[in-house]
Amino acid sequence: MKLNPLYQERFDVRHNAPDNQQISEMLKTVKADSLEHLIDETIPKAIQLKKDLNLPEAQTEFEFLESFKEIAQKNQIFRSYIGLGYYNTHTPGVIQRNILENPGWYTAYTPYQAEIAQGRLEALINFQTMVIDLTGMEIANASLLDEGTAAAEAMSMFYGLRKGKKKSAKVFFVDENTFPQTIDILKTRANPMGIELRFADLSQLDVTDPDIFGFYAQQINLKGEVNDLKPIIEAATENNIHSTIGADLLALTLLTPPGEMGADCVVGTSQRFGIPLGYGGPHAAYFATREAYKRQVPGRIIGVSIDKEGNKAYRMALQTREQHIKKEKATSNICTAQVLLAIMSGMFGVYHGPVGLKKIAVRTHSLAKLLANALTSLGYEVSNKNFFDTITIQLESEKLREKLHSLLYERKINLNLSGTHTVSIALNETTRIHDIKELIEIFALVVDEDADKYSVEDKINQLELDWPKQLIRESRFMEHPIFNQFHAEHEMLRYIKRLENKDLSLVHSMISLGSCTMKLNATAEMIPITWPELAHIHPYAPKEQALGYREMFIKLENMLTEITGFAATSLQPNSGAQGEYAGLMVIRAYHQSRGDDHRNVTIIPSSAHGTNPASAVMAGMKVIITKCDDQGNIDLDDLKAKAEEYKNNLSSLMVTYPSTHGVFEESIQEICQIIHDNGGQVYMDGANMNAQVGLTSPANIGADVCHLNLHKTFCIPHGGGGPGMGPICVAEHLEDFLPGNPLVPTGGNQAITAISAAPWGSASILAISYAYISMMGSQGLKRATQLAILNANYIKESLAGSYPVLYTNQKGRAAHEMIIDCRAFKEFGVEVEDIAKRLMDYGYHSPTVSFPVPGTMMIEPTESESKMELDKFCTAMISIRKEIQEIADGKADAEQNVLKNAPHTMSVALAEKWELPYSREKAVFPLESVRQSKFWPSVSRIDSAYGDRNLMCSCIPVSEYEDKPEEALA
């Protein structure tokens, strides 16, 4: 036996599931001599890369974690009292270990198939209920991306709701004492929509001005002042001006909620409810409003309905709001939310309950009070009279500022020094008495005073809440039992586990969703995100404290730039839809820089993702739809005609490649050239990038800009519907316009205003994609793409005798996904939804249903599924096809059959009486393999229409719990 001391265990063979034997067997099935042969028949030769990607050599898991730890340790963890909407917090260990670090939670998909998502749906409705209670509003969604974009969504919503005398009003008033990152995002969103922003002190708002349709103000403003907003809200309402208030959830345990003041919308972040700073994210924003606006609310709302058995069940409500239906008529392009983070913050509320949350708030305010009193006694002027956690002091002398800065640096403390003559100090949940003493000591040293003359201990018992009465909350909140029974860790652990057990995720089986790329989220990729060096850095900390982050950003940008073939990358957009919008805004800025302000037409194929036209409209574009031919390809004649018709105003084409139909279009380079010849730019939607990496690239096909769904191709987990990241990569001529930030220099020389609130979006999870690329290397990434295409074509061939595939290329090949046509089954009364629900009985989440073609399924297996798992899935699909045939042949009842009654729950299977015309065994154990590892849906098929007619978007009332089996309740 020959010895090999150089052996290293490669990461890519762990990620890429099929081994050589499996690959050989699958190639035989798809009738290809080799992977290279298959790729040549799938991807047009003209756009294939001529050389391998120039990426660093692949690292093993152990090498990566060791080297990345060295990079991370270049970050310095200071105690940050910067505030600006970001605060240190404690993540309860029971939540961190059992949700954030648990693949049972973080690998689940968006809960479109509600019957196998009841756990996270309940967790999200807890979040909504908590937000509704704290804000005093009537309805809330299941999270948005960050506080700044939530404010912008409110502005857009009320702009769309203008009517009567306000129909032509275009002014949105913004209190100048708003967080600067929120102001910057409002600027980004307002301009292309034709909204005029007016900035001034809130006292200058003229509610009689007919041009004003809405205003935005923070209940606790930039300076930390708590405003009594009731008079201005009431005056605005009387004059048909919509009010949007930014509010702090923790402070709302003590402050009168804006909903009780008559506010129309309340927005903010749930970050300080147990979510690490993460240098900016991911953090779940919240959006609460009046029920009258429920059909205009951006994002997703979770509601209560009933299932087939009459039991209460959760599902996503009012799904007609989704962009796939509204497209260019949508008022928002929100697709990814921050589900995992919303779940965590909701669980923070469950764990602490109303009493615990209020105690945290009282302690935080008490410490701020102690500090303010001490600084006043030292001769400092505290400029904000009523404050919660943030005090602002005057410090006009540059000499004193320099001395303060030096002392703070020595003690590793950050304050907000961005004011010209002021310093702000924002305290938080983690602040303790000894921190207050140290701050007092520092400020005493600045003015050469003796800190000992102010005894903190002597003042503790003298503290009183002395806000004006109208500011103090009197109403109760979070009284539902769910927030008042799981305060012991053991009970909390069991509750989390009980919900987890109701959800199907990648820990159970393949989730073959076309266009969504549900692939392995390797443990080694996930480990670093909870390291303190990544988790506890404030996004506006001085840049020298985040050198590790900066090094990772540069390396990741270079990797993504190389993979796409472009010149530069922005990591700021914190979702795919944000990436779409950012890409179009960069194109818009490029045209404007050339004096082509009139270029405002975007051409979009009829097969495009629904967020494409929504993003285009938000970017101020007029959407023109171009046809697709019978093979699913862009109709070249129609495209040419439209490009020429609109050539004087053509801004861009939005194209997905491979196409949304799962095919590498042969004419893609010609398509791009047509647009360029008519003065436009080509934006490539990166949703299907998993079929390109290492084999072709957006630059190679002729595009100018693309966004990348890092939560798809680059392994950030879907988290039940978020978080995501959607960085954009651009050609050299667009580099100058990459998005900036008002507080941290970033972006191009002519940077557009901010897309996301933090400079690098959800910075902490960028480490996941950085880890993936670092450990895969050039060859591993290329192999991943080859195997994604092989796996898809293997499924296509395996299902060929049972389901027709709608689109292939000229050689009969699919890309990394394919569409199977289920429309013929309607003849027997079987809908595609019936197949989706029946798959649950087999232990599988359905592929993408009815997109992009109604009545079809789009299947994408990814490279991280083995042949064994592909075969199990195909066996299930073929078995279902036989069940459909039984209906067609009259062997099964047209109404009472396993498909129409799917999914079958344990309570249904164990019912004392069984009156269905098929056996219990056929219902729940259709295959022997299912018996070995059965996943039980927790509810029967849900009646979504009932839920929309009887909309309820908060926790189920206690009365509904009486005499109900546990399965139907939680």
C-alpha positions, 0 to 999 in steps of 0.5 A, a space after each residue: 500500500 502506497 502512503 500519501 502524506 499530502 492527502 487533504 480532504 476536499 470540501 467540494 466533494 462534500 458539497 457536490 453530492 454525486 460521486 464518480 459512480 453516480 455521475 457515470 450512471 446518470 450520464 448513461 441515463 441522459 445519453 452523454 459521454 461525459 460532463 463536458 459532452 453534456 455541457 456542450 449540448 446545453 450551453 451555446 459554445 460561443 458563450 462558454 468560458 475559454 479558461 477557468 476562473 482565476 480564484 484562490 486555491 480551494 481551502 479545506 474546511 479546517 484551513 478556511 476556519 483557521 485562516 478566516 479566524 485570523 481575518 476576523 480577529 482584525 476586527 476590534 470589538 469596542 463597546 458601541 454607544 453609537 445608536 442610529 438604530 443599531 444597539 447591542 443586545 443579548 441573544 438568548 442562548 436558547 434562541 441562538 443555539 436552537 434557531 440561528 444555528 439550527 438547520 431545521 430552522 435556517 434551511 426551510 423555504 418561504 412558507 408557500 406550502 403552508 401545511 408543512 410550514 406551520 411552525 415558522 408560520 406560528 413564529 411569524 404570527 407571534 412576531 406580527 402580534 408583538 409588533 401590532 401590540 407594541 405599536 398600537 396598530 391594527 395589522 403588521 407584516 412578517 418583516 421587511 429588510 431594514 428600517 430605512 427601506 421600511 420607511 421608503 415602503 411606507 412613503 411609496 404606499 401612501 403615494 399610491 393611495 393618494 385620492 381626491 384633492 390629494 391626487 396630484 400631491 407630490 410632496 413627502 415631508 421628512 423631519 430633518 432629525 431622522 436617521 441619515 441612512 433613512 433619509 438617504 434611502 428616501 431620496 433614492 426611492 423618491 426621485 424616480 417616482 416623481 416624489 418631492 422630499 421636503 426636509 425641515 424641523 417637524 415643527 415646520 410641517 404645514 398641514 394645510 399645504 395641498 401639495 403634501 400627501 404624507 410625512 415621516 418622523 421618528 418618535 425618538 429622533 436623531 438627537 434622542 428626543 422623545 417627541 409628542 407626536 399626537 397633535 401633529 398626527 391629528 392635524 395631518 389626519 384632518 388635512 388628509 396627510 398620511 403619517 408614518 412614524 419610526 418607532 423603537 420597539 423596546 421604548 414602546 413598552 414605556 412610550 405611548 404607541 403611535 397607533 394610539 396617537 392616530 398614526 397611519 403607519 409605524 415602521 422600525 427595526 426589531 434588531 434590539 430584540 436579540 439580533 446581533 449587530 453583525 456590522 449592519 445585518 441581517 435585521 428584520 424591519 417591521 411595518 405596521 399600519 391600519 387594516 384599511 391598507 391591508 391590500 397595499 402592505 408591502 411584503 408578506 402577511 401571515 394570517 389564520 385560516 382553517 384546514 379541510 378538517 375545520 381546524 385553525 391553521 396559518 398561511 400567507 394571507 392576501 397572496 394577490 399582493 405578490 409581484 408575480 401577479 401584480 408585476 408592473 402594477 405592484 407598489 413594491 418589489 419586496 420578495 425576500 423578507 428577513 424571516 429567520 430574524 423576525 422569528 428570532 426577535 419574535 421568540 425574544 418577545 416570547 421568552 421575555 414576555 411583556 414584563 421582561 421586555 418592560 424591565 429591560 426598557 426600564 433598566 436601559 432608561 434608568 441607566 440613561 437617566 443616571 448618566 444624564 444626571 451625572 453629566 449635568 452635575 459635571 457641567 455638561 448641557 444635555 440638549 434633549 429634555 425627554 429621552 429614552 436611551 440616547 442623550 445628546 450633550 453639547 461639546 463645542 470646543 474642538 480641544 475637548 472633542 479631541 481629548 474625549 476621542 482620545 480617552 474613548 479610544 483608550 477604553 475601547 468605547 464608541 460614541 456618536 461623534 458625528 455631530 459638529 458640536 454635539 456628542 450622542 450616547 445611546 445605551 442598550 440592553 447590555 449596558 451595566 452600572 460599571 459602564 455608566 461609571 466608566 463613562 462618567 469618569 471619562 467625561 469628568 477627565 475631559 473637563 478636569 473634574 472629579 468623577 467621585 463627587 457624583 456617587 451613582 449608588 446614592 442616586 439609584 433609589 432617587 430615579 423616577 420616570 418623569 416624562 410628561 403624562 402624554 408620553 407614558 404608555 398606559 395600555 397593556 400589551 402582549 397579553 396573549 398566553 403565548 407571550 406569558 408562559 415560556 419564560 423558563 428555558 426548558 419550556 422555551 426549548 420545548 416550544 421552539 422544538 415543537 414548532 420546528 417539528 412541524 416544518 419540512 426543511 432541507 434536513 428532511 429531504 430535497 426541496 427542488 424549487 425551480 428558480 430558488 436553488 435550495 442547496 446545501 448550506 454547509 456547517 463550516 460556512 455557517 459557523 463564523 456568523 456567530 463569532 463575536 468578531 463578526 456579530 458584535 461590530 456596529 455598522 458605523 464603527 470607525 473603519 479601523 475597527 473593522 479591518 477584518 470585515 474590509 478584508 473579507 469585502 475586498 476578497 469577496 468583491 474580487 471573487 464575484 467580479 471574477 465569476 461574473 466577468 465584470 469590473 466591480 461589485 457592490 455588496 450593499 443590496 440586501 435582497 435579490 429584489 434590492 439588487 434588481 432595483 440597484 442595478 436599474 438605478 445604476 443604469 439610470 444614473 449612467 444614462 443621466 451622466 450622459 445627458 440621456 435623462 429621457 431614457 426611461 423604457 425597460 423591455 422585459 420578457 413575458 416570462 420574467 420574474 414578477 419582481 423585474 417589472 415591479 423593480 423597473 417601475 420603482 426605478 422610474 421606468 416605463 415597462 414594455 413586455 416582449 413576447 416569448 415564442 413557443 419554445 419559451 425563448 425571447 421572440 427576436 422579431 418582437 424584441 427587435 421591433 420594440 427596441 427600434 420603436 423605443 430606441 430614442 428612450 430605451 434604457 435597458 433590457 431585463 433578462 434572466 439567463 438561463 431563461 426562466 423557462 430553464 433553457 440557455 437561449 442560443 441567441 442571447 448575444 444577439 439579444 444583448 447586441 440588439 439592445 446595445 445597438 439601440 442605446 440601451 443597457 442589459 441587466 441580467 437577473 442572477 436568479 439562475 446563476 447556479 447554471 453559469 458559474 465557471 462555465 459562462 458569465 454575465 459579461 460573456 453573454 453581453 450583459 452590463 450589470 447583474 445581481 447575484 442571489 447569494 441565498 441561492 447560488 452562493 449558499 446563504 440559507 433561505 431561512 424560511 424566506 430570508 435573509 438574502 443578499 443581492 449584490 450587483 456586479 457591473 461593467 467598467 462604464 457603470 462602476 462610478 455609479 455603485 451605491 454609496 452611504 451617507 455616513 461611510 464612504 463606499 460606492 463609486 465616484 458618482 455614487 447613487 444614494 443608498 439602497 440599503 440602510 447599512 453600507 454593506 447590507 447584511 454584512 455578517 452573512 456575506 461570510 457564508 458566501 465568502 466561505 463557500 467560494 473559498 472552500 470550493 475554489 475554481 474547479 469545485 465551483 465549475 463542477 457544481 455547475 456541471 452537476 446542477 445541470 446533470 442532476 436536472 437533466 437526469 430528473 428530466 429523463 427519469 420523468 420523461 415517461 410520466 410528465 412532459 417537459 415543456 421546454 428544452 433546447 434544440 438538442 433536447 437539453 434543459 439547463 439546471 431546471 426544467 418545467 414539467 407540464 401538468 395541465 393535461 391532468 385537468 381533464 381528470 379533475 387534477 390540478 397542479 396544486 393537488 400534486 403539490 399537496 400529495 407530495 407532502 404525503 411522500 415527505 417532499 416539498 413541492 417544486 415551484 408551482 404554476 411559475 412561469 407557466 400556470 398549471 406546471 411545476 418547475 424542478 431544480 435539484 441543485 448539485 448538492 443532491 445525490 443520485 439516491 435522493 434524486 431517485 427517491 424524488 422521481 419515484 415519488 413523482 412517478 407514483 403520483 402519476 400512477 395515482 392520477 392514472 387511477 383517476 383517469 381510468 375510473 379506478 379512483 373516485 374523481 373527488 374522494 381520492 388521495 390527491 384531492 384529500 392530500 395532505 393526510 395528517 396523523 389525526 386523519 390517519 388515526 381517526 376512529 372511522 375511516 370512510 374514504 374509498 382508499 386505505 389508510 396505508 395508501 394515504 400515508 405510506 404510499 411507498 415503503 421508503 416513506 414508512 421508514 422516515 415519515 414526515 407528518 404534515 401538521 394540518 390538512 389542506 388549508 382553505 386560503 380563500 376563507 382566511 382572506 375573507 376572514 382576515 386575522 393576522 395575530 395570534 389565535 385567541 385563547 377561546 379557540 384553544 379550548 377542547 382542541 387537539 394540540 395538533 390543530 392549535 400550535 
